[in-house]
Amino acid sequence: PLTLEEVRMLVELFYLPYHHGTLAQELLEHFRWLRANSLSVGVPATAPDACGGTRWRGRAQSFQLLCARTCRLHSRFVSTAGRALLYDLHPYLWDIRNMLLAASAFVLWLGCQSITAPILLGRDAEPWARRGGLFGELQALLPVGNSCDLFYHPPPLFPSSQLYLLRPLLPLDKVGAVTWRGCSEVPQELQAQLSRAPALPGRLLGSFLSLSPEYTFVLEDEGGPCGYAAGALHAEGFLQQRDSSWLPAIRHKYPPDLGAGGPALGQEAVLFFHAEPLAVPQPVLRRFPSLVQLGTAPRVLDVGASRSLALCLLSALRANGSRGVFCQVSDADRQQLSFYSKLG
């Protein structure tokens, strides 16, 4: 059964309509402070503000631990609560879990040394754009907090106790990058999951890893990496660089006859890089200046985890000034079309 401490955590998350418990207050205070003081991050250790960066990372670690405790509480609650209580309270705890997955990864992203300190944009939202309670206050602190459509999803009919971790791509992930299906380089720990998902547009992930790694996020469960989100802040420049330098290098490395005589899937993957990519119309680039791409393994059935991926990537892009995003999907790729449709 749930311990007394876990029950206390549950109560503190949903204390009173206009009054939070201790745990909820700590989460909000840490998140507000980390967002307001993110400019002290990303400086060399010898810089004058090194003490500020150390303090920021200390509070970021405390925030990560609180988020992890809450995610474990969700998993424990699903596993141990009686059915009647579970179906009464699960939608609220599921919402908070998803929000904290995104907030935790966003804070980790703010602390990445290679990322320029972002400019956090904000404006007053209509009252109906945000929900009440802890969820609404956390929503308001994310750069995409006014995009209400991103935050309204029905909970799953069958609650899952699966634990997830969402984090930005780390420099260590790129050490020992390997060839996946003989066509693109991906982090070694992502290789196995991508290779089991033929419909996943993993062939395009290599360009994001090379040209825009600072906007790449990884979703993990107890079985390892199970999803990713990748983006490019300035899509026009990204696509030009991809077509003028990255693609020619990949085509030289993997000539079209490389896959001849091998498995059909490997040959198709090699030939993919030798097909001319479709041009994106200028009106699209003007209205939606950023490019995004997301995918999860088939075993990820909880749309909340996928939603957290999207929230985190869009928050990172919005924090650095993006005003709109688009994604490229083949009209024949039913899996990806379904995936994006479920995200709304």
C-alpha positions as CSV (number, residue, x, y, z in Angstrom):
1,P,0.0,0.0,0.0
2,L,0.9,3.7,-0.2
3,T,3.0,4.9,2.6
4,L,1.9,7.8,4.9
5,E,4.6,10.0,3.2
6,E,3.1,9.2,-0.2
7,V,-0.4,10.0,1.0
8,R,0.8,13.3,2.4
9,M,2.4,14.1,-1.0
10,L,-0.8,13.4,-2.8
11,V,-2.7,15.7,-0.4
12,E,-0.2,18.5,-0.8
13,L,-0.4,18.4,-4.6
14,F,-4.2,19.0,-4.4
15,Y,-4.6,20.9,-1.1
16,L,-7.2,23.6,-1.6
17,P,-8.3,25.5,-4.7
18,Y,-6.3,28.7,-3.8
19,H,-3.8,27.3,-1.3
20,H,-1.1,24.8,-2.1
21,G,0.5,22.2,0.2
22,T,4.2,22.2,1.0
23,L,5.3,20.0,-1.9
24,A,3.4,22.0,-4.5
25,Q,4.8,25.3,-3.0
26,E,8.3,23.9,-3.3
27,L,7.8,22.9,-6.9
28,L,6.5,26.3,-7.9
29,E,9.1,28.3,-5.9
30,H,12.0,26.3,-7.5
31,F,10.5,26.6,-11.0
32,R,9.9,30.3,-10.7
33,W,13.4,31.0,-9.4
34,L,15.1,28.7,-12.0
35,R,13.2,30.4,-14.9
36,A,13.9,33.9,-13.6
37,N,17.6,33.3,-13.0
38,S,18.4,31.2,-16.0
39,L,20.8,33.9,-17.3
40,S,23.3,32.8,-14.7
41,V,23.7,29.5,-16.4
42,G,26.0,28.5,-19.3
43,V,29.0,30.5,-18.2
44,P,32.5,29.1,-17.8
45,A,33.4,28.0,-14.3
46,T,36.1,30.8,-14.1
47,A,33.6,33.6,-15.0
48,P,32.5,36.1,-12.3
49,D,29.1,34.6,-12.1
50,A,30.3,31.1,-11.4
51,C,28.8,31.2,-7.9
52,G,25.4,32.1,-9.4
53,G,25.7,29.2,-11.8
54,T,26.5,26.8,-9.0
55,R,23.5,28.0,-7.0
56,W,21.3,27.6,-10.0
57,R,22.4,24.0,-10.6
58,G,21.9,23.2,-6.9
59,R,18.3,24.4,-7.1
60,A,17.8,22.7,-10.4
61,Q,18.8,19.4,-8.8
62,S,16.4,19.9,-6.0
63,F,13.6,20.6,-8.5
64,Q,14.5,17.4,-10.5
65,L,14.3,15.3,-7.3
66,L,10.8,16.7,-6.5
67,C,9.6,16.0,-10.0
68,A,11.0,12.5,-9.8
69,R,9.3,11.9,-6.5
70,T,6.0,13.0,-8.0
71,C,6.4,10.8,-11.0
72,R,7.1,7.8,-8.7
73,L,4.0,8.7,-6.7
74,H,1.9,8.5,-9.9
75,S,3.4,5.1,-10.7
76,R,2.8,3.8,-7.1
77,F,-0.7,5.2,-7.0
78,V,-1.7,3.4,-10.2
79,S,-0.2,0.1,-8.8
80,T,-1.7,0.2,-5.3
81,A,-4.8,2.4,-5.1
82,G,-8.3,0.8,-5.0
83,R,-10.1,0.9,-8.4
84,A,-12.7,3.5,-7.3
85,L,-10.1,5.9,-5.8
86,L,-7.8,5.3,-8.8
87,Y,-10.4,6.3,-11.4
88,D,-11.5,9.3,-9.3
89,L,-8.0,10.8,-8.8
90,H,-5.9,9.4,-11.6
91,P,-6.8,12.2,-14.2
92,Y,-5.5,14.9,-11.9
93,L,-2.3,13.0,-10.9
94,W,-1.7,12.0,-14.6
95,D,-1.9,15.7,-15.6
96,I,0.6,16.7,-13.0
97,R,3.0,13.9,-13.9
98,N,2.9,14.9,-17.6
99,M,3.4,18.6,-16.7
100,L,6.4,17.8,-14.5
101,L,8.0,15.6,-17.1
102,A,8.0,18.6,-19.4
103,A,9.0,21.1,-16.8
104,S,11.9,19.0,-15.5
105,A,13.3,18.5,-19.0
106,F,12.9,22.2,-19.7
107,V,14.9,23.1,-16.6
108,L,17.6,20.6,-17.7
109,W,17.6,22.2,-21.1
110,L,18.1,25.7,-19.5
111,G,21.2,24.4,-17.7
112,C,22.9,23.0,-20.8
113,Q,26.3,24.8,-21.1
114,S,26.2,24.8,-24.9
115,I,22.9,26.7,-25.1
116,T,22.8,30.5,-25.2
117,A,20.7,31.9,-22.3
118,P,17.2,32.1,-23.7
119,I,14.9,35.1,-23.8
120,L,11.7,33.9,-22.0
121,L,8.7,35.5,-23.7
122,G,5.4,36.0,-21.9
123,R,2.1,37.8,-22.3
124,D,-1.2,37.9,-20.4
125,A,-3.5,35.1,-21.3
126,E,-7.3,35.0,-21.4
127,P,-8.7,33.5,-18.2
128,W,-10.0,30.5,-20.0
129,A,-6.6,29.6,-21.4
130,R,-5.3,28.1,-18.2
131,R,-6.7,25.7,-15.7
132,G,-6.7,26.2,-11.9
133,G,-4.6,24.7,-9.2
134,L,-1.0,23.6,-9.4
135,F,-1.4,22.4,-13.0
136,G,-2.5,25.9,-14.1
137,E,0.4,27.6,-12.3
138,L,3.0,25.3,-13.8
139,Q,1.4,25.8,-17.2
140,A,1.8,29.6,-16.9
141,L,5.5,29.2,-16.2
142,L,6.2,27.3,-19.4
143,P,6.9,29.6,-22.5
144,V,4.0,27.9,-24.3
145,G,1.6,28.3,-21.4
146,N,-0.9,30.3,-23.4
147,S,-1.3,27.7,-26.1
148,C,-4.3,26.1,-24.3
149,D,-4.8,23.4,-27.0
150,L,-1.6,21.7,-25.9
151,F,-2.8,21.1,-22.4
152,Y,-6.2,19.5,-22.9
153,H,-6.1,15.8,-23.4
154,P,-8.3,13.1,-21.9
155,P,-6.5,10.7,-19.6
156,P,-6.0,7.1,-20.8
157,L,-8.9,4.6,-20.2
158,F,-6.4,2.2,-18.7
159,P,-3.9,3.9,-16.3
160,S,-0.3,2.7,-16.6
161,S,2.3,2.7,-13.9
162,Q,5.2,3.0,-16.4
163,L,7.8,5.4,-15.2
164,Y,9.3,7.9,-17.8
165,L,12.3,10.2,-17.9
166,L,12.4,13.1,-20.3
167,R,15.7,15.0,-20.9
168,P,17.6,16.9,-23.5
169,L,20.2,15.2,-25.6
170,L,23.5,15.3,-23.7
171,P,27.0,15.6,-25.2
172,L,27.7,12.1,-23.9
173,D,24.9,10.7,-26.0
174,K,26.9,11.6,-29.2
175,V,30.0,9.7,-28.1
176,G,30.3,6.5,-30.0
177,A,27.7,7.4,-32.5
178,V,27.1,4.4,-34.8
179,T,25.6,3.8,-38.2
180,W,22.0,2.9,-38.2
181,R,20.8,0.8,-41.1
182,G,23.9,2.0,-43.0
183,C,22.4,5.4,-43.6
184,S,22.5,7.8,-40.7
185,E,24.4,8.4,-37.5
186,V,22.4,8.4,-34.3
187,P,23.4,8.0,-30.6
188,Q,24.2,4.4,-29.8
189,E,21.5,4.2,-27.1
190,L,18.9,5.3,-29.6
191,Q,20.0,2.9,-32.3
192,A,18.2,-0.2,-31.1
193,Q,14.8,1.6,-30.6
194,L,14.9,3.3,-34.0
195,S,15.9,0.1,-35.7
196,R,12.7,-1.6,-34.4
197,A,10.5,1.1,-35.8
198,P,10.6,1.0,-39.6
199,A,7.9,3.7,-39.9
200,L,9.7,6.1,-37.6
201,P,11.4,8.9,-39.6
202,G,14.7,8.2,-38.1
203,R,16.5,8.8,-41.4
204,L,16.0,12.5,-40.8
205,L,17.3,12.5,-37.2
206,G,20.9,12.6,-38.3
207,S,20.6,16.2,-39.7
208,F,19.1,17.4,-36.4
209,L,22.0,15.7,-34.4
210,S,24.5,17.4,-36.7
211,L,23.0,20.8,-37.2
212,S,20.6,21.4,-34.3
213,P,21.5,19.1,-31.3
214,E,20.5,21.8,-28.8
215,Y,16.8,21.3,-29.6
216,T,16.8,17.5,-29.3
217,F,15.1,15.6,-26.4
218,V,15.0,11.9,-25.5
219,L,12.2,10.0,-23.8
220,E,13.2,7.0,-21.7
221,D,11.2,4.3,-19.9
222,E,12.4,1.3,-17.9
223,G,13.4,-0.4,-21.1
224,G,15.6,2.5,-22.3
225,P,15.1,5.2,-25.0
226,C,11.6,5.1,-26.4
227,G,11.0,8.4,-28.1
228,Y,12.6,11.6,-29.3
229,A,11.7,15.2,-30.2
230,A,14.0,17.3,-32.4
231,G,13.7,20.8,-33.7
232,A,15.4,23.6,-35.6
233,L,14.8,27.2,-34.4
234,H,15.5,28.8,-37.9
235,A,14.1,26.2,-40.3
236,E,15.0,28.1,-43.5
237,G,18.7,28.2,-42.6
238,F,18.6,24.7,-41.2
239,L,17.2,23.3,-44.5
240,Q,19.6,25.2,-46.6
241,Q,22.6,23.9,-44.6
242,R,21.1,20.4,-44.7
243,D,20.8,20.5,-48.5
244,S,24.1,22.3,-49.2
245,S,26.5,20.5,-46.8
246,W,25.0,17.7,-44.7
247,L,23.3,15.8,-47.5
248,P,26.2,15.9,-49.9
249,A,28.5,14.6,-47.2
250,I,26.1,11.7,-46.4
251,R,25.6,10.9,-50.1
252,H,29.4,10.7,-50.5
253,K,29.7,8.5,-47.5
254,Y,26.8,6.2,-48.6
255,P,26.8,5.9,-52.4
256,P,23.5,4.7,-54.0
257,D,25.0,1.2,-54.8
258,L,26.0,0.6,-51.2
259,G,22.7,-1.2,-50.4
260,A,22.6,-3.2,-53.6
261,G,22.2,-6.9,-52.9
262,G,21.4,-6.4,-49.3
263,P,18.1,-6.3,-47.4
264,A,15.4,-4.2,-49.1
265,L,15.0,-2.1,-46.0
266,G,18.7,-1.2,-46.0
267,Q,18.7,-0.4,-49.7
268,E,15.6,1.8,-49.3
269,A,17.3,3.7,-46.4
270,V,20.4,4.4,-48.5
271,L,18.4,5.5,-51.5
272,F,16.4,7.8,-49.3
273,F,19.4,10.2,-49.1
274,H,19.8,10.3,-52.9
275,A,16.2,11.6,-53.4
276,E,15.8,15.3,-53.7
277,P,13.9,16.6,-50.6
278,L,10.8,18.6,-51.2
279,A,11.1,22.3,-50.9
280,V,9.2,24.1,-48.2
281,P,7.1,27.0,-49.6
282,Q,8.2,30.5,-48.4
283,P,4.8,31.4,-47.0
284,V,5.1,28.4,-44.6
285,L,8.6,29.4,-43.5
286,R,7.4,33.0,-42.9
287,R,4.5,32.0,-40.8
288,F,6.1,29.0,-39.1
289,P,9.8,29.7,-38.8
290,S,10.7,26.5,-36.8
291,L,10.8,22.8,-37.8
292,V,9.9,20.0,-35.4
293,Q,10.0,16.2,-35.6
294,L,8.7,13.8,-32.9
295,G,8.4,10.0,-32.7
296,T,7.9,7.3,-30.1
297,A,8.4,3.5,-30.1
298,P,5.2,1.4,-30.5
299,R,5.3,0.4,-26.8
300,V,4.6,4.0,-25.7
301,L,0.8,3.8,-25.4
302,D,0.5,6.7,-23.0
303,V,-0.3,9.8,-25.0
304,G,0.7,11.9,-21.9
305,A,4.4,11.0,-22.4
306,S,4.2,12.0,-26.1
307,R,2.5,15.3,-25.1
308,S,5.3,16.0,-22.6
309,L,7.8,15.6,-25.4
310,A,6.0,18.1,-27.5
311,L,5.5,20.6,-24.7
312,C,9.2,20.5,-23.8
313,L,10.4,21.0,-27.4
314,L,7.9,23.7,-28.1
315,S,8.9,25.5,-24.9
316,A,12.5,25.4,-25.8
317,L,11.8,26.9,-29.2
318,R,9.4,29.5,-27.9
319,A,11.9,30.5,-25.2
320,N,14.3,31.5,-27.9
321,G,11.8,33.5,-29.9
322,S,10.0,31.1,-32.2
323,R,6.4,32.1,-33.1
324,G,5.3,29.0,-34.9
325,V,6.4,25.5,-35.9
326,F,5.6,23.0,-38.7
327,C,6.5,19.4,-39.3
328,Q,7.0,17.4,-42.6
329,V,5.0,14.2,-42.9
330,S,4.5,11.9,-45.8
331,D,0.8,11.6,-46.7
332,A,1.4,7.8,-46.9
333,D,2.9,7.6,-43.4
334,R,-0.2,6.7,-41.4
335,Q,1.7,6.0,-38.2
336,Q,3.1,9.5,-38.1
337,L,-0.2,11.1,-39.2
338,S,-1.9,9.3,-36.4
339,F,0.8,10.2,-33.9
340,Y,0.5,14.0,-34.6
341,S,-3.3,13.8,-34.7
342,K,-3.4,12.3,-31.2
343,L,-1.2,15.2,-30.0
344,G,-3.8,17.6,-31.4
